[in-house]
Amino acid sequence: MSESSFLRFFPYEEPYPNQREAMDRVANALARGQDVLFEGAPGTGKTLSALVPALEHAREHDRTVVITTNVHQQMRQFVEDARAITRTEPIRAVVFRGKASMCHIDVDYQECQTLRDTTREVAGTERDVRELEARQRELLAASREGDTSAAEAREAIMDELDELESSLADTEAANICAHYRNNLTRDTDEFFRWLFEDVRTPDDVYAYADERELCGYELLKEGMEGVDLVVCNYHHLLDPNIREQFFRWIDRDPSEIITVFDEAHNVEDAARDHATRTLTERTLDAAIEELTDSDDSRAEPAENVIRAFRDALVETYDDALGFGARETVGENWEDVAIANEDRRDDLTLAFLQGYEGAGIDVETELAIQLGRAIDEEYERRYRDGETTSRTECQTLQAARFISTWMSEGTALGQYPVVSVRRDGGTDEVYGRAELYTCIPREVTSALFDEVAASVLMSATLRPFDVTTEVLGLEDVATLAYGMAYPEANRRTFAVDTPPLFASARNDPATQETVGSLLRDAIRFTPGNTLVFFPSYAEAERYHERLTGMGDSRVPPGGGSAVDGDAGHTLAAAGLGRLLLDGSGEDEERLRREFVEHDNAALFTSLWGTLAEGVSFDGDDARTVVVVGVPYPHLSDRMEAVQDAYDRAFAERDRDPGWSYAVEIPTIRKTRQALGRVIRGPEDFGVRILADRRYTNADMGKYSVRGAFPPEERDELIDVDPDKLKFAMLNFYGDHDAYDGSPPTP
């Protein structure tokens, strides 16, 4: 493949530094049938580096490129890039989103499927009636002119018409979708001309279709056949059932698909979520009620096994909660420990102890059979208009889960969990059983095996061997490009603050050191400062410390985060506006408010949505601070993941459980946060890592400096907390960044 052949898809005048080489290397890997792991610093053009050669390869081999992300802002960037490409080299591109967000009549997926099938059946019958009526009129005219064979043929057609009209009369009460019916009965060529005149977003499609009372989702599915590019969310590829349908809509075999994953360091967690299966106590109760109303001979054994599992679930979480613990349960799901090292989990043991019957496997299979029959009856009732909504069969859901729980609960990488929550409406505590999938390659390896090739790109994919093993990749080419922008435009400081172990965070001296550091970082930043913490609680702690106030989150609809005397005090101290993020905040509104100011600091969690996939360009943020080493909460689930990795990768030299499950994801998160500043060649800024574990100090096994890629380690400059302000003053002074006189140390 020549250089000029793939550059026809490059929509801009000149590639970024390294971008031309990256495109060439991706093109060569695709030609060899290899998957690609591609790490590039933020703002260095990874999307086009992957997309341009992928589109050329797809054009040459009659394939389709599917580019996917789990970050909303990146979806918008994909659309902008695709629109730019179409102005250079015309492509047919579709931006796809799930049915729920595009439905004009607000029904769930199963109801929509039934409505679609019924509507298609009714519309097809109406079409057949019209065709037969036209034919019978022709034959009637011929018979009046003496054609006896025409009269006989017309008589047969009239009999068929009677049957069809009777069938239509029977479906008059059936539930149909008027929007989808219009798709089937109107000329929709104009929609497809409009669709491919540009790259349309799902919102564009929805608005176009809604105005004309069409179903935009179904039209979009029809328009995907054989397109050059599809933009979608992770779940269209990571869910095996959705993926099969999705490729069918594109009218491609998996071997004719090239996948491009953006923010691919998130694929591991996303795949784990897609593979996890749950069953709530509410579903079990509904299944038992459903079976009580059935007179089928299979109902009694089905109820027996489902009730035994339900009772075991309640017994398990009751025993685990203990005296007084039930009163502390909140409205969010909370795990209770049930796993055992030397035997089955507590829920399974309670189930086996309490079950009495002909056999769990036998009765579960009967429950599945009966569940299918009940589900088919629900389908018929809704299709025929006997019910106004499509009922889901709770027996089928419960029985399938119980079968999976018993057969797969001990498999490597499957972790049994019981959780509880309080119903906010009834104040009742109820439970949920869950099979949590620890090893994501059980989901991803099948995908990467069946498609032609995949490109996984991120600013934080290294170490590549870990990504390869965890996701189950085979033949891979690896690319890594550090930040190509002038090194003089950035400084990365590792500040020797006390190590913020969880046990040390309440220490007054440590808090004073960190608080003083943050004051200096904010004061000596000529613009906005982003501050990331291990949790929202820590963000709130230091926000309060710097403001001297209680809770001062921005009120709904905007407003001052700090008012009155405290606001004057902060202004006098050179701290400007201090904003606090938290769980449940409108983070997009908070981001907008932050960037609208030129002297603000935003306190947030590294595990929130602002730490990655969100650009803070130029003056939007000059300094970023990561406080502590933000390891995730080491829950039973995390320990289960560590144990699964230890067993799956036992032959590795490093400690795979801790390294793969905890340390590497944490450092990736940290690197993502650092990447919120320095987004372009003219940009400049300071990145601060505040914790002794980032420095060259001898911290033994607790040191994390070695977990950074070599070129990033080389840029880390160790500095004492009280010297940071001088280092920042020198850097920003050299860039003439201060408006007026700089702050006084």
N, C-alpha and C positions, 0 to 999 in steps of 0.2 A: 504494500500500500504506500503510495507516494505521499510526501508531505502535503502537497497541494490538494490531494484528494480529500483528506479529512478537514483541512482548513477552510474548505468551502462552507462548512457549518459553523465556523467561528465568526460571531456577529460583530466583533469590535475591531478597531483599527490595529491594535498591537497587543499581543498577549502580555500578561504579567511576567516578571522574572520567574524562570523555571517552568512556566506554563507550557511553552512550546515543547520542551523536553518531556514533560509529564504526559502530554497528549501523545507524543510519539511512542513512549514506553507503554502506555495503556493500549494503543493501537496494536503494537507488536504482541502484547500478551493476549489480546482477544483473538488475533490471528492464529495464535498457538493453542487456543482453546483453554487458556488459563484463567482462573479467578485472580482478581487484583485486590490487594490490601494497600490502600493509598492514604498516607498521612501527610497533611499539609497544614502549615500554620494558618490561623484564622485570617480571612481576608485576602488569601492568595489565589483565589480562582479555582478551587477544587471542582466545583460543579461543572464548569465548562471543560476543565481538563479531562473529566470522565465522560461527559455527555457528548462532546464533539467527536472523538474517535468511536464511541459506541454507536452514534447515529450513522457514521460512515460505514462501519462494519455491518450494521443492520441493513442499510440500503444495498450494500454489495451482496449480502447473503439472503435477502428477503426475510428479515427478522424484525421484531418489534422491541424497542427499548422501553422498559418500565422503570421509572425513577421514583423513589419512595423516601419519605421522611416521617418522623413522628413529631416534628417541630413546625408549628403553624407558620411562623415567619419564614422558614425555609421553603414552605409550599408556595408562598407569594413570590419568593426569589426565583423558584423554578419557572413560574408562569412568566415572569419578566424576561428570563433568559430564553425561554421557548419563543416568546413573541419577538425578541431580537433576532433569533435564528431564522424565523419565518421571513423576516425582511431581507435576509441574506440568501437563504436557500429554502424554498418552500417545503414545509413538512406538514403532515396531518397529525395534529396533537390533540389529545383529550385529557382534561383534568377531571379525575373521578373522585367521588365522595360517596359515603355510605347512604343507603336508602333512607334511613331515619331522618337525616338532615335535609332530604330533598322531597319528602312526601308532601303533596298538596292537601291531603285530607287527614293527615296525622293519625295513621294506623301503624301497628307494629309490623315487624317483618313477616310473621306467619300469616297475619290477616291480609297483608298486601299480596302475598303469594297466592292465596286462595282467591282474592278478588281478581287478580290478573288472570288466573286460569279460567274462572267463571266468565269473566268479561270476554276473553278470547273465544270461549265456546259459544256464548250468545252471539257475538259479532260474526263468528263464522257461520252460524246457523242462519242469521239474517242475510248474510251475503249469499248463501246457497239458495234461500227463498227468492231473493231478487233475481238470481240467475235463472232459476227454474220458472219463475213467472214470465220472464222475458222469452224463455224458450217455449213455454206453452202458448203464448200469444202468437209466436211465429207459426207453431204447428196448427193453431186454431185457424189462422188465415189460410194456411195450405189446405187444411181439411175442407174449408168452405169452397175451395176451388176444385174439390173432387178428389183430393189425395187421400185414399182410404188408409194407407200406411201411416200418414201423419196423424189421423184421428186415433189410431191405435197407440201410437207413440205418446200422444198427448194424454191419453187416458192413464198410461203408466206414470207419466210425470205428475198428473193431478193427484194420484195416489201418494206419490212421494211428497208432494207439497202438503197434503193433508197431515202426513206424519210429522213433517218439520214444523208446521204451524201449531200442531198440537204440542210439540216439544217446546216451542217458544212460549206457548200459553202456560206451560208448567213452570217456566223459568221467569215469569213476570215478577214474582216476588223475590227472586234471587238477588243477592247482594252483588253489585257490580261497581266498578270504578268509572265514573263518567269521563275523567281525564284520560284514562287509558283507552276507553272506548273511542274517544276522538282520535287518538293515535292510529287506531285500526281503521277508522272510517274516513279520515281526511287525507288529503295529499300533503305529506310532510316533507317533500323535496326541498321546500324553501328553508325549513329548519336546518337541513344538512348543508345547504349552501352557506347559510349564515354561520353555522358551527365552524366550518373550516376556512372562513374568510380571515380568521384570526385565531388566537388561542383563548378560548372562553373558559371562565371559571365556573364552578358549580353554581355560584350565586347568579352569574350571568344567565346560565341555562335555566335555572329555576324561575327567574324573573321573566324571561322570554316565554317559557312554557305556561307559566301561571296566567300571564296576560291573555293567552290564546286558549286557555283551559285544556292544555295538553299535559301529559306526564313527561316531564323533562328527564327523569331518571331512566325510564324505559327507552326514550329516544336516544339518550346518551349511550346506553348499552348497545343499541342498534348501530350507532355511529362508530363504535370502537373497532369494528371488524377490519383487521389488517392495517391499522394506523401505524405511523412511524414511531410515535412517542405517547406513552401514557404516564401521567403524574398521579400518584395515589398515596394513601397512608400505609403504614406498616402492615395493618391487619389484613389487607388484601393479599399479601404474600405470605404472612406467617401463619395464618389459619389455614390448615390443609383443605378444609371443605370450601371455604371462600375462594382460595387460590384456584381450585379446580374449576369452579364456575367462572372466575375472573378470566382465566386463560381461554375458556370456551367462548366468552363474550368477545375477546380479542380475535377469536378464530385462529389461534396459534397453538401448536403443540408446545409443551414446555421446552423442547429442544430448539424452538424458534424464538425463544425469549432471552433477552439480555437484561439482567436486573442491576440497578444502580442504587445502593443504599447510602443515603446521606446520614450524618450523625451516627455512623455505624457502631460506635462504642455503646449505643443504646440497644442494639439488636439483642444482646444477651438477656437483659431484663425484660424486653418486650416479648421475646420468644418464651421466656419462663411464664409470663402472665398468660399468654395464649394457650399454653399447655395445661395450666392449672384448672382443676375441676372442683366444683363446689355443690353442696346440697344443704339447704336450710331446713330447720325444724318445721317451718311454715309449709314448705313443699311436701314434707312427709305427712303432716296433718291433713293437707288438702288431698293427698293421694289416698289416705285412709278413708276420708269422707267420700271420695269418688268411688271407692271400692264398695263401701257400705250400700251405695245406691245401685250397685250392679247385681243382676241375678245370674250372671255367667258363673259356670261351675269353677272357673279359675279364680274367681274373686276371693274365695276364702283362703286358699294357700298364698295368694298374692298379698292379702292383708296381713296374714300371719307373719311373713318375713319382713314386710315393710314396718309393721308395728313393732316388731322385735328390734329392728335397727333404730327406730325412733326412740323407743324406751331406753335403749343402750346409750344413745346420744345424750339424753337428758340426765341419765344416771352418771355419765362420765363427767359432764361439766359441773353437775351438782357436787360431786365428790372433789373435783379439782378446785372449785371455788372456796370451799371450806366455810367455816363460821364467819358471818359478817361480810364476806367478800362480795356477795351478790348485791349488796346495797351500793357498792362503789362502781358497779358496771355502768359505763356511759353509753352514748348513742353510736359510737364508732366500734367496729369489730375489734375485740381484744382476744388474743390467743391464750389458751390454757394448755399447759404441757401435757401431752399424752404419750409421746414416744418412749420406748424402752430399748435399752441396748441389747438385752438378752432374750427378748420375746416380742410377740406382736404388741401393737399399741393398745392402750387402755380401752379405746372404743371397740376395737375388734374383740378384745377379751370379754368385755361386757356383753357384746352381741352374741358371741359363742356361748357364754354362760347362760344368757337369758332365753336364747332361741330354743323352741321345741317344735318339731315338725318332721316332715318327710325328708328334709334335706335342704340346706340353703341354696345350693346350685339349682336343684329341681324347682323349688318354689320361686326363686328369682327368675328363672327362665319362663315359668308360667306367667309371672307378673309382667315380663317384657312382652310376651305374646298378647296378653290381654290389653296391655297398654297400647300396643299398636292398633288393636281392634277399636278401642275407645277413641283413639286419636283419629282414625279414619271416619268414625261416626261424627265426631266434632267437625271434621272437615266437610262432610256431606251436609250437615245441618246448616253450617254457615254458607256454603255454596248455594244451597237451595233456598236461602232466605229465612230459614226457621229461627235463626238467631242473628242478632245484630252485630256480634263480635265473634272472632275466631278463638275458641277456648283451647288452651294448651293442656295436654294430658299430663297431669301431675304423676300418675302412676308410672308412665313410661319414663319420665325423668328420674324418678326415685329408683326404680328397678335397675335402670342402666347404670346409675351411679353406684348402687350397692354391689352390682356385679363387678364393676371396675375396681371398687375399693377392695373387695376380697381377692381378686385375681392379680392385681398389680400393686397392692399396697406395700409389698416387701421388695419390689424391684429396685435396683440401684438407681438412685436419683429421685425416688418418690418419697416424699415426707408427709406422713399423715398428721393433720392438724385439726383441732376443734377450737372454734372461736365463739364468743358470746357478744351480744349487744343488747341494749335496752331500747324498746320501741318507744319513741317519743310521744306517740299518741296514746298508747294504752299503759305505758310504764312497765310492761312485762319484759322480762329477760328471756331471750330464746337463743338457740344455738345453731351452729353451722359446722358440717364436716367438710373437710377439704383435703384433696391430694395435691400437694404443692410440688411442682417439678423443679428440681434443683439444677439439673444439667441441661442447658438449652440446646445442645447439639442434637438431642433427641427430636427436636422440632426443626432445626435449621439444616441439618445435614441432608435430609431428603430433598429440601428445596434446592440447595446448591448442587446436588447430584443431578437433578432432572433438567435444570435450565442450561442453555448453551454456555453461559458464562455470567459471572457476577463481578461488579466493582463495589467494594466497600470502602467508603471514604469518611474521614473524620480528621479533626485536628489532634486527636488523642487516641490513636489505634495501637501504638506500640505499648508493650513488646509484641511484635507480630506473631511470635511462636505461640504465645498464650491465646491470642485471638483465633489463630488457626485451630488450636486444640479445642477450645471451648465451643466454637461454632461448628466443628466437624468439617472443615475445609480440607481439600486434598492437594491438588496441584496449584500452587499460588505463586504469583509474582508480587514482590513488595516494592513500594516506592515511599520514600520519606523525604520531605522538603521542609527545612526549618524556615524561620521567618527571613525573607529575602530583603526586607526593608532595611534602611541604614541602621546599623547597630547604635550609632551615636544618638539616634532618636528614642532610645529606650534605656531604662535601667531596671534591673530586677534585684531587689535587696532581700537577703535572708536575715531577719532581725533576731538578735539573740535575746528574745524575751524568755521567761521561764517556760518550760514545756507544759502545754495546757492539757495534761492528762485530766480525765474526768474528775479524779480525786483532788486535783489542785485548783479547780476552777473557782472554788469558793474562798480561796486564800486571799485575804485583804491585800497583802503586798503584791501578789500576782495581778489582782484586778487593778491596782494603782498603776503598775508598770504598763499593762496593756491599755488602760484608759489614757494614760499620758501619751503613749505611742500614737493612739488614734487621734488625739487632739493635734499632735504635731503633724501627722499625715494629712489631716483635713486642712489645718491652717496653712501649710506650705504647698498646698495644691492650688494652682491658679485656674480654678474651675471646679468641676464636680468630682466627687470621690465615691467609689463603690466599695462597700465593706461587707465581706462575706464571713459568716460564722458557721460553726458546726451544727447549729440549730437555731430556730426562731427564738427560743428562750434565751440563748446567749446574745442574740442580736438585741433583744429587748433589754437585757441586763445592761449592756454598754450604751445603748441609746439613753436609757434612764440615767446612767452615770454621767454622761456628757451633758444632758439637758438639766439634770437635777430635778427631774419631774417624775410623775407616775406615768401612766399609760398615755402616750401622746401620738397615737396613730393618726393618720390623716382621716378626718371624718368622711363619710360617704358624700360623693359629689364634689370633693375637693375641699380645700381650705388650708389653713396654716397648721403645720405640724407642731409648731412651738409658738405660743402667743405670750403677750404681756411681758412681765419683768424678765421671765426666762428667755424670751426671744431677744430682748435688748441685751441681756448678758451674753448670749451666744454671739450676737452680732459684734459686740465689743470685743469678744475673745477671738474674732475672726473665723468662727465656725460656720457662719451662714445658716442655711436651712437644713435641719436634720429630719430625715424621713425614715419611718419604720415600716418594714414589711412584716407580714405575719401570715399564718395559716388562714386561708379563707379570704385574704385581701384580694381586691381587684388589681392584679399586678400590672395589667396593661395600662390602667389609669395611673397607677403609681409610677410606672416607667415614663409615661408622657409628662407627668408633673415634674419628675426628676430632670428630664432633659430640657424642659422649658426654662429652668433656672441656670444661672452661671456660677453659683457658689453654693452647691447643695451636697449633702452626703446621704446616701441611701444605705441603711442597715438591713441586711437580709440573710437568709440561710443559703449555704452552698447547695443544699438539697432542694431548693425551690426552683422555680421556672426561669428566674432571671440569670442564672449562672451559665447557661449555654443557649445557643441558638438565637440570642438576642444581641443585635449590634448596638454598640454605643460608639458612634463614629465621631472623630474630631473632638469638638468641645463638649460633646454629650458626656464624656467621662475622661478625665486625664489620669487619675490614679485609681488603682484597684488594690485592695488589701484583703488577704486571706488570713484570718485569725485562727491559729491552731491547725492541727492536722485533723480535718473533719471526717474522721471515721464514722461510718453509719452505726446506728444503735445495734449492738451485738445481741440480737434476739435469738430465740431458739431456731427460727428459720435460717438465720445467717449461719448459725453453728451447723445446721443440717447441710447447708450448701457447702460449707468448709469440709465437713466429713465426706460428702459425696465427691468433692474434687480430690480429697486426699486418697480416696479409694480408686477413683477413675484414673488418676494420674500419679499413682504411687511410685512409678519408676523414675520420676523427675528428681533432679538434684535439689531443687528448691522446695520449700514447704508449699505445696500447691494449694492446700486449703486456705491458709492465711493469705498467701500471695495472690492467687487467682480471684478469690471471693471478696477480699477486704482491701488489701493494700493497693493493688493495681487499680481497681475501680475508684478508690478514693483519690489517688494521685491524678487519675484522668479527670475527675471532677475538679480538682484543684487547678489543673492546667487549663481546663475549659474556662474557669473563672478568670484566670490571668489573661486569657485571650479576649476578654471583653474590651480591652483597650489595645491600641496600635492596630488599626483596621485598614490602613492604607499607607502608601509610600511617603506621604507628607505628614502623617500623624506622628505624635510623640507622646510619651507618658512614662509613668513609674508604676512598677508592679512590686508589691510588698508581700512577703511571706513571713508572718509574725509567729515564730515558734523556734526554739533552739534546735528542734529535730530537723529543721531545714538547713541548718548551718553545718560547717565542717567540724563542729564540736564532737568529741567522742561520746556518742550516745548509744553505742553498742547496737543491739538489735532494734532499738527504738528509732534510730536514725532513718530518715526517708529520703535524704538527698540522692542516694544511689538509685532510687526508683524513677528519677527523671531521665529523659534521653540525654546522651552525652553533651550535645551542643547546648541544651538548656542548662545543664549543670555548670558548664563553662561560663555562662553569663551570670550565675548567682554571685552576688557580692555580699559577703558577711559584714554586718554593721551592728554596733551596739545601739540599744534603744535611744539613748540620749544623743547619739550622733546622727540619727536618721534625718532630723530637720536640716542639718547642715548639708548633708548629701543631696537632699531634695532641693534646697535653696540653690546649690551650685548647678544642679542639672537644669532646673527650670529657668534659672538666671541665664545660663548659657544659651537657652532657646528664646530669650527675651519674651518670656511667657507672662510675666506679671504686668498687670495694667496699673501703672504707677509704681510707687515704691514697693519693694517686696516686703513680706512680713519680717519682723525683727525676731531673731532667735532668742 
